[in-house]
């Protein structure tokens, strides 16, 4: 019996030994490219059907402990996966073979994904790592120069400032020109919200009808589809990234005068004997306070992000947290943003995948910002401090400009702050009905809460007349989105068919509260202490859109592709006569390189694309179909409530539609060493939505109507290649350019004096909101951003007076004569140029040598115009005597005596010659070449410390700009509403130059 027990124990121990040995096989090896024998970093090495996995390091090395008999899977994007059954190997080197289909890249498009080789539409994919070579919390700014045909007006230098994006030109006259943003399948609107750039895996920019028509009335301005990071299979991976750096203001070509220069300028006036400044004497040459240095500092930027990911085929999760913290380069403005994102995918059965997600952010701003206008305008003769270093009060009698205020005096007390909370939750799931049919459900709710508070002290200039002011503004909105999609994917013989049918619903509700209180004791900052409710306002807005849509893609033998899509939208801001609009697209593609007769071995891929279709637009007003009355303070009488008509409805108002046709070519050459994409397009917009001015006798000054047609034509080219490509050294260059020509082709008619209906040009402002700035004209046959100004004719050589052109035209508008005049009122208005450039884009060059890399990104623009209003004030020939003046730039000269050929007219004290009045004198070219970023990086091998990769980088941003523009920056920031601007005011917040040290750690 004892022998039997001993034998049993022996066999049991032996089995444990074999089991332990089977569980502890350690395998090492190198994964290389089968064709080039170069190591492949980042290859996923996973024990199949487990969470056990690693990724290869920078040199393709890996090490993993697996169970004997298990299957080891090697996978990487662009390569065929390999599976190896483990027996007794301890060293396993793998050669991965390029997968032609995967190499052609799976691209996220409207509501689905496609292989790039099967695409029939025009789109551009930008990888997340390509975006993050600039440091900003705004995703919009990162797109600048990254894709052909995508124009980006950057945000200002103020922390958190957003850019504006325009794809293939302006296609509407009202509402936003921003594209539609779609994040992880959810339509979020005309902006990216508080999306953390570090969470982005890729961005796909949809540009033509074949790509955008599936979004119907929301796709008229193009679509940007964002895919955020998801967990890779295998072991748990932690990524830590940190950026730390500083920023400096860059005032471009603007150089303001110091005290001596300004004194010498005034002393040179032809009527200097009439100067009546206090303290007007030569001692002013020694009064030289620098308002620029007072307001500026080296701003500090910190950006920290941590993500953790991992999982198996059954359950995988990704979580990230981030902090962006920036102190402005103009003192007194602090911006913080906190982000988190959690995504998980749970596959309890082969037929079911559940994908919940939660995203949140907090934006926190403290604002006691120094005045950007005062940096330029305040006289260097006036100091905000007295001899003892104390702040002087407003309208100080010791100042030359004694009527001015000292904004620093107010900043002792005045301040404002705002916080924005944003949360998004998803509960998505996929049900695999058959091997070719899947039901997908996307369900999202988005909640945003914004709170802003302001304090104006009773002792300050803005508060003394009302005893101080406290403001409290609150806004919150909820947006719900659901999409129920039935997808099909079928192939037989040489045929491949996929598509979808879907129902989509999207609604929005917002509430606002806006309260002012005045009259309180200094130091109290809650509304309870205010003695008078100065303003109490609030509102509720709601809208909804529902849609049905379908899309189908067909491919035969990977040679011939076709696509059709249809969408029917119903919107709450149209009447019953036009509640629903239909949109469609048809497109085709031909992979010429797949033809048997095509024998050019040096061509790796050659595809021709054609597309035609429609997208739409809705009015920016929520209820233009209704006659509306306003119940408001202005409608009341003697403190009794009342109602006044505020809108005349148009029940026949219909959808603005844009029909786009395009043709494109995609090509790759010389074993993928060279690449080329060319697109030509035409966009024709009809039934343009516009608030047409009407007589104000009823109290209503405009009515929504469909009034005209517009055209955009353009070409986009992207080309590049690997100039050098060896095992250790790769040097690449990529260039993109876009050209768009805009033209208004039809406009509504009005009655002339004879009772005839004629088309009259519409004069509009430049959007700057400053009296005396430029104006523009809407006229058929011209771009919608055409300036309408009096034309500068230079300086009279004998008298030094400014001159403008006086043009006589016949009834057809043909020029009959052109003379000059020094009487501003006699000069005629002319069409004098446009805002949008003729050519714009960017180019990137990258070089990597072993573990070292360098990347440079440039942007350029040619052919546009800027109206530089700031020169009306700072280059005023003596008209403005209460503000500082610009130094004359190289090549500029001032008229002094008869016979002088000069760029600037005679200068006088209190000049009334109108030389600084609105004219093309201040309309300048916006051409520039800008170095957007330069990054140096090095990857360290720390695999012996269980660290997959450590990357150290140093980046310089906005390093230089080459331009003849005399202002701060030829890239004008968008305004606070996100509108693209073509004019610049007197207080530009300059773009900042940043220097950032980065650290990326993966383990």
HELIX and SHEET records of a PDB file:
HELIX    1   1 UNK A    2  UNK A   23  1                                  22    
HELIX    2   2 UNK A  100  UNK A  103  1                                   4    
HELIX    3   3 UNK A  116  UNK A  118  5                                   3    
HELIX    4   4 UNK A  128  UNK A  131  1                                   4    
HELIX    5   5 UNK A  139  UNK A  142  1                                   4    
HELIX    6   6 UNK A  197  UNK A  199  5                                   3    
HELIX    7   7 UNK A  209  UNK A  212  1                                   4    
HELIX    8   8 UNK A  213  UNK A  218  5                                   6    
HELIX    9   9 UNK A  259  UNK A  267  1                                   9    
HELIX   10  10 UNK A  272  UNK A  274  5                                   3    
HELIX   11  11 UNK A  282  UNK A  286  5                                   5    
HELIX   12  12 UNK A  291  UNK A  295  1                                   5    
HELIX   13  13 UNK A  372  UNK A  377  1                                   6    
HELIX   14  14 UNK A  407  UNK A  410  1                                   4    
HELIX   15  15 UNK A  527  UNK A  529  5                                   3    
HELIX   16  16 UNK A  576  UNK A  578  5                                   3    
HELIX   17  17 UNK A  592  UNK A  594  5                                   3    
HELIX   18  18 UNK A  633  UNK A  635  5                                   3    
HELIX   19  19 UNK A  696  UNK A  698  5                                   3    
HELIX   20  20 UNK A  824  UNK A  826  5                                   3    
HELIX   21  21 UNK A  870  UNK A  874  1                                   5    
HELIX   22  22 UNK A  920  UNK A  922  5                                   3    
HELIX   23  23 UNK A  943  UNK A  945  5                                   3    
SHEET    1   A 3 UNK A  61  UNK A  66  0                                        
SHEET    2   A 3 UNK A  25  UNK A  33 -1                                        
SHEET    3   A 3 UNK A  94  UNK A  96  1                                        
SHEET    1   B 4 UNK A  53  UNK A  55  0                                        
SHEET    2   B 4 UNK A  44  UNK A  47 -1                                        
SHEET    3   B 4 UNK A  71  UNK A  75 -1                                        
SHEET    4   B 4 UNK A  82  UNK A  85 -1                                        
SHEET    1   C 2 UNK A 106  UNK A 109  0                                        
SHEET    2   C 2 UNK A 112  UNK A 115 -1                                        
SHEET    1   D 5 UNK A 123  UNK A 127  0                                        
SHEET    2   D 5 UNK A 200  UNK A 206 -1                                        
SHEET    3   D 5 UNK A 223  UNK A 228 -1                                        
SHEET    4   D 5 UNK A 180  UNK A 183  1                                        
SHEET    5   D 5 UNK A 186  UNK A 189 -1                                        
SHEET    1   E 2 UNK A 150  UNK A 153  0                                        
SHEET    2   E 2 UNK A 164  UNK A 167 -1                                        
SHEET    1   F23 UNK A 234  UNK A 249  0                                        
SHEET    2   F23 UNK A 299  UNK A 311 -1                                        
SHEET    3   F23 UNK A 315  UNK A 327 -1                                        
SHEET    4   F23 UNK A 333  UNK A 349 -1                                        
SHEET    5   F23 UNK A 352  UNK A 367 -1                                        
SHEET    6   F23 UNK A 415  UNK A 432 -1                                        
SHEET    7   F23 UNK A 437  UNK A 456 -1                                        
SHEET    8   F23 UNK A 469  UNK A 492 -1                                        
SHEET    9   F23 UNK A 495  UNK A 518 -1                                        
SHEET   10   F23 UNK A 532  UNK A 556 -1                                        
SHEET   11   F23 UNK A 560  UNK A 571 -1                                        
SHEET   12   F23 UNK A 580  UNK A 591 -1                                        
SHEET   13   F23 UNK A 603  UNK A 617 -1                                        
SHEET   14   F23 UNK A 656  UNK A 669 -1                                        
SHEET   15   F23 UNK A 674  UNK A 686 -1                                        
SHEET   16   F23 UNK A 709  UNK A 725 -1                                        
SHEET   17   F23 UNK A 729  UNK A 746 -1                                        
SHEET   18   F23 UNK A 839  UNK A 849 -1                                        
SHEET   19   F23 UNK A 852  UNK A 862 -1                                        
SHEET   20   F23 UNK A 928  UNK A 940 -1                                        
SHEET   21   F23 UNK A 949  UNK A 962 -1                                        
SHEET   22   F23 UNK A 992  UNK A1002 -1                                        
SHEET   23   F23 UNK A 234  UNK A 249 -1                                        
SHEET    1   G 2 UNK A 628  UNK A 631  0                                        
SHEET    2   G 2 UNK A 643  UNK A 647 -1                                        
SHEET    1   H 2 UNK A 689  UNK A 693  0                                        
SHEET    2   H 2 UNK A 702  UNK A 706 -1                                        
SHEET    1   I 2 UNK A 749  UNK A 751  0                                        
SHEET    2   I 2 UNK A 757  UNK A 759 -1                                        
SHEET    1   J 4 UNK A 762  UNK A 765  0                                        
SHEET    2   J 4 UNK A 775  UNK A 778 -1                                        
SHEET    3   J 4 UNK A 786  UNK A 790 -1                                        
SHEET    4   J 4 UNK A 829  UNK A 834 -1                                        
SHEET    1   K 3 UNK A 792  UNK A 795  0                                        
SHEET    2   K 3 UNK A 802  UNK A 809 -1                                        
SHEET    3   K 3 UNK A 815  UNK A 821 -1                                        
SHEET    1   L 3 UNK A 923  UNK A 925  0                                        
SHEET    2   L 3 UNK A 865  UNK A 868 -1                                        
SHEET    3   L 3 UNK A 983  UNK A 984  1                                        
END                                                                             
